[in-house]
Amino acid sequence: KAEELQRKLVLPPSDPAERLPFSAIVPCNIGNPQAVGQRPLKFHREVLSCLADPELVTKDNLFADDVRERAGRYLSGIHDGKAGAYSHSKGHLVFRKEVAEWLTARDSMETDPEDIFLTDGASAAVKMVMQLAVGGPQDGVLLPIPQYPLYSATMTLLGGQSVGYFLNEEAGWGIDIEELERSVSEFRKSGGNPRAIVVINPGNPTGQILSRDVMEGVLKFAERERLMVMADEVYQDNVHVDHKNFVSFRSLAKELGSTVEVFSFHSVSKGVTGECGLRGGMLHCYNVHPLVIEQMYKLASISLCSNVLGQALMASIVHAPPEGAPSRAVFDQERSEIRAALKRKAKRVTERLNAIEGI
């Protein structure tokens, strides 16, 4: 319907009575920050410019030295320095090493770049793991209700079953282990074979940040039920309250000594980056057998590789310009302004929705 209305705005009907009483449409059906006015972070865009046109790296007084240094390092790690050529099906190693370095720092544990896949947005990574989970119509994946529709749509496409579990609104949209047990028990009684559980943290669309206790309960539940954990963590940089902190499922699984397979997703589309159209994402595999990762590599190779500029952006956004570098001051200012705007809007939307009866 929105597309139909947009066409009417572009080519107004000849009859004035059929013309629309507004001049623009603001798309709010999906998180697409730059479509509604958010500006990209200059530093990362300048790095990508140099990758697209390597001659820019050699031009003095065009880009700051820290931009040229990062772009030059990335180009050296790309085969023949050509971003337009196919990469390794997991993504160029230079980019996977950058992401591994970030994960090592975030989770205080070593990270092997071979456990990382760089993908066309987190959506492609989710589909890859769901393909592992669904082998037939009896296989199901536990999905939160409400949830981002990517999951239920992908399950329908793959021919598996969506096994819903309800989030607890009274507990701030948290997860009740009793509800998980109810969901998996009923599915098994119907002849289904539960294979995985999706946890979106921070939540989408509910915005909750799970506590360590709740996450620990989820991991123990998954271990008992022999389920993979699919940890959608693309909003980890969107925490707007001072008394809560993001904790990754991978780091907690390590701390608990859990044997659960944890597949973690991240993206360039969210956070303060908002680069949805450049399609950069990542998948990290924890406690996943090397033979499984080998099969995932074969699966990824069917599509040859994800787009190389998206890979580069995924690697770049997890590393700010170095402290004291020429681009750092502007970078920090841009991030601060975007974060403040997101926090202000999140608060306003929460207040307005809560004021509507029945919501």
TAURZI-V423663 format. One record per residue. N is the residue number from 1. RES is the residue in one small letter. SS is DSSP state (helix for helix, strand for strand, loop for the rest). PHI is phi in whole degrees, -180 to 180 (* if undefined). PSI is psi as a letter, one per 30 degrees, with the letter a starting at -180 (none if undefined). Layout:
BEGIN
N&RES&SS&PHI&PSI + N&RES&SS&PHI&PSI
END
This chain:
BEGIN
1&k&loop&*&e + 2&a&helix&-62&e + 3&e&helix&-66&e + 4&e&helix&-63&e + 5&l&helix&-66&e + 6&q&helix&-63&e + 7&r&helix&-64&e + 8&k&helix&-68&e + 9&l&helix&-71&e + 10&v&helix&-72&e + 11&l&loop&-123&i + 12&p&loop&-59&k + 13&p&loop&-59&k + 14&s&loop&-67&f + 15&d&loop&-83&j + 16&p&helix&-56&f + 17&a&helix&-68&f + 18&e&helix&-93&f + 19&r&loop&-76&l + 20&l&loop&-80&k + 21&p&loop&-85&g + 22&f&loop&-144&l + 23&s&loop&-113&f + 24&a&loop&-152&l + 25&i&loop&-118&k + 26&v&loop&-102&j + 27&p&loop&-76&j + 28&c&loop&-120&g + 29&n&loop&-81&f + 30&i&loop&-154&l + 31&g&loop&-71&j + 32&n&loop&-143&i + 33&p&helix&-54&e + 34&q&helix&-71&f + 35&a&helix&-71&f + 36&v&helix&-118&g + 37&g&loop&111&f + 38&q&loop&-70&k + 39&r&loop&-91&k + 40&p&loop&-72&l + 41&l&loop&-74&k + 42&k&helix&-60&e + 43&f&helix&-58&e + 44&h&helix&-67&e + 45&r&helix&-65&e + 46&e&helix&-69&e + 47&v&helix&-61&e + 48&l&helix&-64&e + 49&s&helix&-60&e + 50&c&helix&-69&e + 51&l&helix&-71&e + 52&a&helix&-71&e + 53&d&loop&-136&i + 54&p&helix&-57&f + 55&e&helix&-64&f + 56&l&helix&-65&f + 57&v&helix&-64&e + 58&t&helix&-88&f + 59&k&loop&-85&k + 60&d&loop&-72&k + 61&n&loop&63&g + 62&l&loop&-99&e + 63&f&loop&-120&l + 64&a&loop&-65&l + 65&d&helix&-60&e + 66&d&helix&-69&e + 67&v&helix&-65&e + 68&r&helix&-66&e + 69&e&helix&-64&e + 70&r&helix&-66&e + 71&a&helix&-62&e + 72&g&helix&-63&e + 73&r&helix&-66&e + 74&y&helix&-65&e + 75&l&helix&-62&e + 76&s&helix&-66&f + 77&g&helix&-88&f + 78&i&loop&-91&k + 79&h&helix&-57&j + 80&d&helix&62&g + 81&g&helix&65&g + 82&k&loop&-117&j + 83&a&loop&-70&f + 84&g&loop&-85&f + 85&a&loop&-93&l + 86&y&loop&-58&l + 87&s&loop&-110&a + 88&h&loop&-56&k + 89&s&loop&-66&f + 90&k&loop&-86&f + 91&g&loop&113&l + 92&h&loop&-55&k + 93&l&helix&-60&e + 94&v&helix&-60&e + 95&f&helix&-78&e + 96&r&helix&-65&e + 97&k&helix&-65&e + 98&e&helix&-62&e + 99&v&helix&-67&e + 100&a&helix&-63&e + 101&e&helix&-62&e + 102&w&helix&-65&e + 103&l&helix&-63&e + 104&t&helix&-61&e + 105&a&helix&-70&e + 106&r&helix&-65&e + 107&d&helix&-102&f + 108&s&loop&55&h + 109&m&loop&-156&k + 110&e&loop&-62&k + 111&t&loop&-130&k + 112&d&loop&-91&k + 113&p&helix&-57&f + 114&e&helix&-72&f + 115&d&helix&-93&g + 116&i&strand&-116&k + 117&f&strand&-119&k + 118&l&strand&-98&k + 119&t&strand&-131&l + 120&d&loop&-78&i + 121&g&helix&78&l + 122&a&helix&-67&f + 123&s&helix&-59&e + 124&a&helix&-66&e + 125&a&helix&-67&e + 126&v&helix&-60&e + 127&k&helix&-62&e + 128&m&helix&-61&e + 129&v&helix&-69&e + 130&m&helix&-65&e + 131&q&helix&-64&e + 132&l&helix&-68&e + 133&a&helix&-76&e + 134&v&loop&-103&j + 135&g&loop&-108&f + 136&g&loop&-173&l + 137&p&loop&-66&f + 138&q&loop&-84&f + 139&d&strand&-82&k + 140&g&strand&-136&l + 141&v&strand&-126&k + 142&l&strand&-72&k + 143&l&strand&-124&k + 144&p&strand&-71&k + 145&i&strand&-122&j + 146&p&loop&-77&l + 147&q&loop&-151&l + 148&y&loop&-68&k + 149&p&loop&-65&f + 150&l&helix&-52&e + 151&y&helix&-70&e + 152&s&helix&-66&e + 153&a&helix&-65&e + 154&t&helix&-67&e + 155&m&helix&-62&e + 156&t&helix&-63&e + 157&l&helix&-62&e + 158&l&helix&-85&f + 159&g&loop&83&g + 160&g&loop&-95&a + 161&q&strand&-117&k + 162&s&strand&-83&k + 163&v&strand&-111&j + 164&g&strand&-78&k + 165&y&strand&-129&k + 166&f&strand&-86&k + 167&l&loop&-75&l + 168&n&strand&-92&j + 169&e&helix&-63&e + 170&e&helix&-65&f + 171&a&helix&-101&h + 172&g&loop&69&h + 173&w&loop&62&h + 174&g&strand&-82&a + 175&i&loop&-111&k + 176&d&loop&-98&k + 177&i&helix&-64&e + 178&e&helix&-60&e + 179&e&helix&-68&e + 180&l&helix&-63&e + 181&e&helix&-65&e + 182&r&helix&-60&e + 183&s&helix&-62&e + 184&v&helix&-71&e + 185&s&helix&-66&e + 186&e&helix&-64&e + 187&f&helix&-67&e + 188&r&helix&-65&e + 189&k&helix&-63&f + 190&s&loop&-83&g + 191&g&loop&96&g + 192&g&loop&-82&l + 193&n&strand&-121&j + 194&p&strand&-68&k + 195&r&strand&-118&f + 196&a&strand&-159&l + 197&i&strand&-130&k + 198&v&strand&-95&k + 199&v&strand&-126&k + 200&i&strand&-104&j + 201&n&loop&-145&j + 202&p&loop&-59&l + 203&g&loop&-71&k + 204&n&loop&-136&j + 205&p&loop&-99&g + 206&t&loop&-87&f + 207&g&loop&76&g + 208&q&loop&-74&l + 209&i&loop&-117&j + 210&l&loop&-70&k + 211&s&loop&-78&l + 212&r&helix&-60&e + 213&d&helix&-62&e + 214&v&helix&-64&e + 215&m&helix&-63&e + 216&e&helix&-62&e + 217&g&helix&-62&e + 218&v&helix&-64&e + 219&l&helix&-64&e + 220&k&helix&-68&e + 221&f&helix&-61&e + 222&a&helix&-61&e + 223&e&helix&-67&e + 224&r&helix&-62&e + 225&e&helix&-91&g + 226&r&loop&58&h + 227&l&loop&-112&k + 228&m&strand&-73&k + 229&v&strand&-105&k + 230&m&strand&-103&j + 231&a&strand&-98&j + 232&d&strand&-83&j + 233&e&loop&-121&h + 234&v&loop&-69&f + 235&y&loop&-100&g + 236&q&loop&-63&f + 237&d&loop&-97&g + 238&n&loop&-114&h + 239&v&loop&-97&j + 240&h&loop&-114&g + 241&v&loop&-124&k + 242&d&loop&-76&f + 243&h&loop&-94&g + 244&k&loop&-128&k + 245&n&loop&-129&k + 246&f&loop&-76&k + 247&v&loop&-126&k + 248&s&loop&-80&k + 249&f&helix&-64&e + 250&r&helix&-62&e + 251&s&helix&-65&e + 252&l&helix&-71&e + 253&a&helix&-60&e + 254&k&helix&-64&e + 255&e&helix&-61&e + 256&l&helix&-84&f + 257&g&loop&72&g + 258&s&loop&-72&k + 259&t&loop&-99&g + 260&v&loop&-64&k + 261&e&loop&-74&k + 262&v&strand&-117&k + 263&f&strand&-107&j + 264&s&strand&-108&k + 265&f&strand&-119&k + 266&h&strand&-145&l + 267&s&strand&-154&l + 268&v&loop&-86&f + 269&s&loop&-79&f + 270&k&loop&-112&b + 271&g&loop&60&b + 272&v&loop&-104&g + 273&t&loop&-84&e + 274&g&loop&64&g + 275&e&loop&-93&h + 276&c&helix&-59&e + 277&g&helix&-73&f + 278&l&helix&-87&f + 279&r&loop&50&i + 280&g&loop&-121&k + 281&g&strand&-154&l + 282&m&strand&-146&l + 283&l&strand&-130&k + 284&h&strand&-115&k + 285&c&strand&-110&k + 286&y&strand&-122&k + 287&n&loop&63&g + 288&v&loop&-100&k + 289&h&loop&-62&k + 290&p&helix&-55&e + 291&l&helix&-68&e + 292&v&helix&-69&e + 293&i&helix&-62&e + 294&e&helix&-63&e + 295&q&helix&-69&e + 296&m&helix&-64&e + 297&y&helix&-62&e + 298&k&helix&-64&e + 299&l&helix&-63&e + 300&a&helix&-64&e + 301&s&helix&-70&f + 302&i&loop&-60&e + 303&s&loop&-94&g + 304&l&loop&70&d + 305&c&loop&-168&l + 306&s&loop&-81&l + 307&n&loop&-67&k + 308&v&helix&-70&e + 309&l&helix&-67&e + 310&g&helix&-65&e + 311&q&helix&-60&e + 312&a&helix&-63&e + 313&l&helix&-66&e + 314&m&helix&-60&e + 315&a&helix&-69&e + 316&s&helix&-76&e + 317&i&helix&-68&f + 318&v&loop&-87&g + 319&h&loop&-135&j + 320&a&loop&-69&l + 321&p&loop&-56&k + 322&p&loop&-58&l + 323&e&loop&-57&k + 324&g&loop&84&f + 325&a&loop&-73&l + 326&p&loop&-57&e + 327&s&loop&-89&f + 328&r&helix&-67&e + 329&a&helix&-62&e + 330&v&helix&-65&e + 331&f&helix&-59&e + 332&d&helix&-63&e + 333&q&helix&-65&e + 334&e&helix&-61&e + 335&r&helix&-61&e + 336&s&helix&-62&e + 337&e&helix&-67&e + 338&i&helix&-67&e + 339&r&helix&-61&e + 340&a&helix&-63&e + 341&a&helix&-66&e + 342&l&helix&-64&e + 343&k&helix&-64&e + 344&r&helix&-63&e + 345&k&helix&-70&e + 346&a&helix&-61&e + 347&k&helix&-65&e + 348&r&helix&-65&e + 349&v&helix&-63&e + 350&t&helix&-61&e + 351&e&helix&-63&e + 352&r&helix&-68&e + 353&l&helix&-66&e + 354&n&helix&-67&f + 355&a&loop&-81&f + 356&i&loop&-86&k + 357&e&loop&-61&k + 358&g&loop&93&f + 359&i&loop&-115&none
END
